[in-house]
Structures are given as C-alpha cells and as structure tokens.
Amino acid sequence: MTSKTLKSAIWLTMMASAVALAAGGPPEGKGRKPPSEATNNLSVPAIMVAGTAGTLPAGCGAEGWGDLQAPSGIPLSGYPIEPLAEYFVQKVHTWQAQCVTAAPEDAISVNAAWGDNLGGDAKLRAGSPIRVELVLTDSSGMFGQGLGYTVVKLEPNKLDRESAYGTLAPAIPEDMTPVVHDGLTNLQITGPDGWQASVTNPLKPEINATGKVVYGYQLIAPAPGDYVITFTMPSVTIASCDVGECSDGHTASLTITVGGGGGGKKGGQ
C-alpha cells in the first residue's frame, strides 16, 4: 500500500471514530492519570540497525516499512495549549509510527543532534541532574520517509519534563524523516581527576515525549570542571554533528563545562 493510500485509509477511519465519539462527548476532565510504568509511543518513524532493544517497538518491517498503528481509545480535551481541542496523549493512549530494520552493511548515515541543554545556554551545575541526550536522524535516504504523528507539548507553562504531550485528534499520519537506532551504541563520560561515569553498554535507547528514539543518560557531575561526553555508534556512519565534534565516522563527542553553585557553559571538544 502506498503512503498516500495509507494516509487516506487512516484519515477515513479516524473521521468515522470522531463522529461516533461526538454523540457521547469526551470524558469529564482531562482523563486518567497514566500508570508510572507506561512508556511513550514511537511517533517518529525509525530505522533499527543491528537489532532493537529495551522498550523499542516490535513489528518493524524486515524488507520495508512496517505497519502504522493509529491511536486507540477516546481522545481527551482540556489541555492549556487549546482547551477545546481533543488529543491522544502519551502514556494514556497507544499508537506507533512505522519502523524498519536494517543491518550494518546497509551503510545507514545519520546526522547527530545533542540535547538543547547541552548545546544552548542552560546552566550546568555539579550535584544537580544534567540530562545527556543525543538523537540520530537518517541522512542516507535508503528507506525514504516513513509515516508518523506530530506530538506537541500540551501544557506550555510547565517544565518540559512535567508537561503532558500528545497528538491532535483525529490523528492524521504524516511523512517524516526517520530517526535511527544503533543497537551497539556505547557511551563514555569522563571528568576531572580521572572520574568516569558508570554506564551500562551497549546503551539502551529511550522514546522521548515527542516520540523520537533517543539516547539518554542522567549525569550527576561530582565536581565543577570539564566533562567529555562520547557516543560511539559502530553500526552507522555519523555524517555530521550539530555541535561538538564528529570523528572517524562513528564517534560524536562534546565537552561541557560544569560549574559550582553558579552553573557553567558548554563547548565543542
């Protein structure tokens, strides 16, 4: 089935659902509080290289894009972003973007992007949690674009980590550039006086609130100083990094400066 045909079929299904729900109306309030063990849904299509891991989705195609799963359940309203609009919400509803499996010999190339807190102006302080995050976006074009759903922050006045996230109902699939997962990814973080973070490798990826496969780690720097963060992706080729340094086609590194009570700054290694 072509991407255009699949979009049309899902659109008709979701419109029928919306009409059926209109008679009964949405549930009172914003809905159920999600269970603590709930995970985010894959919303951005993903290429899985060298296997999937952890809580990453199943059903990825071996020869091409797997099936798109439309959101399930009754959409919810009452969120500050647009109180009268209805949304399918992360950790309340379930859906899944398309995904596909690939092998190292497929030579998938990627662009690497660090978390905004590392490449921006956020103050980094010793003893406080520092979110380390890296996202790989496909630059090879081997599988073209996949179908997924746009997820937005539903509570703009809350911190990113505290807000609910969701996709507008009826959910209409969109063509998106895929993110990439390397099942053999390693992470190393070194600091002053030979300090090294305790990391279990290969690093298990996560699905963040916007539905992307990411590599994340919660760093607690024990003392002020410079810390070098190094990701190694042996199964893909890193074509570019937004900040920091890319080397040997498989390594992305960034040096961050962690301050004491007053915070610190970031810099490329």
C-alpha positions in Angstrom: 0.0 0.0 0.0 1.4 3.4 -0.9 2.0 6.2 1.7 -0.8 8.3 0.1 -3.3 5.4 0.1 -2.5 4.5 3.7 -2.9 8.1 4.8 -6.3 8.3 3.2 -7.5 5.0 4.8 -6.4 6.0 8.3 -8.0 9.5 7.8 -11.3 8.0 6.9 -11.1 5.6 9.9 -10.3 8.4 12.3 -13.0 10.7 10.9 -15.6 7.9 11.5 -14.3 7.5 15.1 -14.6 11.2 15.7 -18.3 11.3 14.5 -19.1 8.3 16.8 -17.4 9.9 19.8 -19.2 13.3 19.2 -22.5 11.8 20.4 -21.2 10.8 23.7 -18.7 13.6 24.1 -15.2 13.3 25.7 -14.8 12.1 29.3 -15.0 14.6 32.1 -11.8 16.5 32.9 -8.5 15.7 31.2 -8.7 12.0 31.8 -6.9 9.3 33.6 -3.5 9.7 35.2 -1.2 7.4 33.4 0.4 4.5 35.3 4.0 5.0 36.3 5.2 2.1 34.2 3.7 3.5 31.0 6.1 4.4 28.2 6.0 6.9 25.4 4.8 5.8 21.9 7.0 5.8 18.9 5.7 8.8 16.9 8.6 9.5 14.5 9.4 6.7 12.1 12.6 4.8 13.0 15.2 2.7 11.3 16.5 0.0 13.7 20.1 -1.0 12.9 21.8 -4.0 14.5 18.6 -5.0 16.3 16.1 -3.4 18.6 16.5 -3.2 22.4 14.7 -2.4 25.6 11.2 -1.0 25.2 11.6 -0.1 21.5 8.6 -1.2 19.4 8.1 -4.6 17.8 6.7 -5.2 14.4 9.4 -3.4 12.4 9.5 -4.4 8.8 12.3 -6.6 7.6 12.1 -5.7 3.9 10.5 -2.2 4.2 8.4 -0.1 6.5 6.2 -2.0 9.0 2.6 -1.2 9.8 1.5 2.2 11.1 -0.7 1.9 14.2 -3.4 4.5 14.6 -4.1 5.9 18.1 -6.5 3.9 20.2 -9.1 5.0 22.8 -11.1 8.2 23.3 -9.2 11.5 22.8 -9.1 13.9 25.7 -9.6 17.7 25.9 -9.0 20.4 28.4 -5.2 21.0 27.9 -3.9 24.6 28.1 -2.5 24.5 24.5 -6.0 24.5 23.2 -8.7 23.6 25.8 -11.5 22.8 23.3 -9.3 20.5 21.1 -9.0 16.8 21.6 -5.7 15.0 21.8 -4.4 11.5 22.0 -1.9 11.6 24.9 1.4 10.0 25.6 1.2 7.3 28.4 -2.6 7.3 28.2 -3.3 6.2 24.6 -1.2 3.9 22.3 -0.1 4.3 18.7 3.0 3.6 16.7 4.8 5.2 13.8 6.3 3.0 11.1 9.7 1.3 11.7 12.0 -0.8 9.6 15.0 -2.9 10.4 18.4 -2.6 8.7 21.9 -4.2 9.0 25.3 -2.5 9.5 26.2 -3.4 5.9 23.3 -1.2 4.7 25.6 1.7 5.4 23.0 4.0 7.1 24.3 7.5 7.5 23.0 9.9 10.2 23.1 13.4 11.5 23.7 13.7 15.2 21.9 16.3 17.4 22.6 16.9 21.1 20.0 18.0 23.6 19.2 21.7 23.7 20.5 21.9 27.3 24.0 20.8 26.2 24.3 23.0 23.1 22.4 26.0 24.4 22.7 28.4 27.3 21.4 26.2 30.1 23.4 26.4 33.4 25.0 23.1 34.3 25.8 22.6 38.0 27.7 20.0 39.9 25.5 17.8 42.1 22.4 18.5 40.0 21.0 16.2 37.3 22.2 17.0 33.8 20.3 15.4 31.0 22.6 14.0 28.4 20.7 13.3 25.1 21.6 12.5 21.5 19.3 11.9 18.5 20.3 10.4 15.2 18.4 11.4 12.1 18.7 9.5 8.9 20.7 11.2 6.1 21.1 8.2 3.8 17.6 8.2 2.4 17.8 4.5 1.9 14.2 3.8 3.0 12.8 7.3 2.2 10.3 8.8 4.6 8.1 6.9 6.9 4.7 7.7 8.4 4.3 9.0 11.9 2.4 11.5 14.0 3.3 15.0 15.2 3.4 15.2 19.0 3.3 18.6 20.8 3.7 19.9 24.4 0.2 20.2 25.8 1.0 22.3 28.9 3.2 25.2 27.7 3.7 26.8 31.1 5.1 23.6 32.7 8.6 22.4 32.5 9.3 20.0 29.6 9.7 17.0 31.9 6.4 17.8 33.7 4.1 18.5 30.8 1.8 16.1 29.0 2.4 15.5 25.3 0.0 14.4 22.6 -1.1 14.4 19.0 -4.2 16.2 17.8 -7.3 14.2 17.1 -8.3 13.0 14.6 -4.7 11.8 14.2 -3.6 12.2 10.6 -0.3 10.4 9.6 2.4 12.5 8.1 5.5 11.7 6.0 8.6 12.2 8.2 12.4 11.8 8.0 13.2 8.8 10.2 15.3 8.7 13.3 17.9 5.9 13.6 18.7 3.4 16.4 22.1 1.6 16.5 21.8 -1.4 18.8 25.5 -1.4 19.6 25.7 2.2 20.8 28.3 2.9 23.6 28.5 6.0 25.9 31.5 7.2 27.9 31.7 10.3 30.1 34.9 11.4 31.8 35.6 14.2 34.1 38.2 15.9 36.3 40.8 13.8 38.1 40.1 10.7 36.0 36.4 10.5 37.1 34.3 8.3 34.8 30.5 7.8 34.8 29.1 4.3 35.4 27.3 3.4 32.1 25.9 0.0 31.1 26.8 -0.6 27.4 25.5 -1.2 24.8 23.4 1.8 25.9 19.6 1.1 25.9 17.7 3.8 23.9 14.6 5.5 25.0 11.5 7.0 23.3 11.1 10.6 24.5 7.9 12.6 25.0 7.8 13.7 21.3 8.0 10.1 20.2 11.6 10.0 18.9 14.2 7.3 19.6 16.9 9.0 21.7 20.0 8.0 23.7 19.7 9.4 27.1 21.6 9.4 30.4 21.2 11.3 33.7 24.6 12.7 34.6 25.3 13.8 38.2 28.7 15.6 37.9 30.5 15.2 41.3 32.6 18.4 41.0 32.9 21.5 38.8 35.1 21.2 35.7 35.1 19.9 32.2 33.4 16.7 31.2 33.8 14.9 27.9 30.7 13.0 26.6 31.5 10.5 23.9 28.9 8.4 22.0 30.2 5.6 19.7 27.8 4.2 17.0 29.7 1.3 15.3 26.8 0.2 13.0 26.0 3.6 11.3 28.1 6.4 9.8 27.8 9.8 11.6 27.9 12.3 8.8 27.5 15.5 10.9 27.0 16.8 14.4 25.2 20.0 15.3 27.7 20.9 18.0 30.9 19.3 19.3 33.0 17.0 17.1 32.4 14.0 14.9 35.4 11.8 14.3 36.2 8.5 12.4 32.6 8.3 11.2 31.3 6.5 14.3 32.0 8.9 17.2 30.3 12.1 18.4 31.8 13.9 21.3 31.1 17.1 23.3 32.9 18.8 26.1 30.6 20.5 28.7 31.8 22.8 31.5 30.1 22.2 34.8 30.0 25.0 37.3 29.6 25.1 41.1 26.6 26.9 42.6 26.6 29.4 39.7 26.5 26.8 36.8 28.7 26.5 33.8 28.8 26.6 30.0 29.2 24.3 27.0 31.8 24.0 24.3 32.8 21.8 21.5 35.7 19.4 22.1 
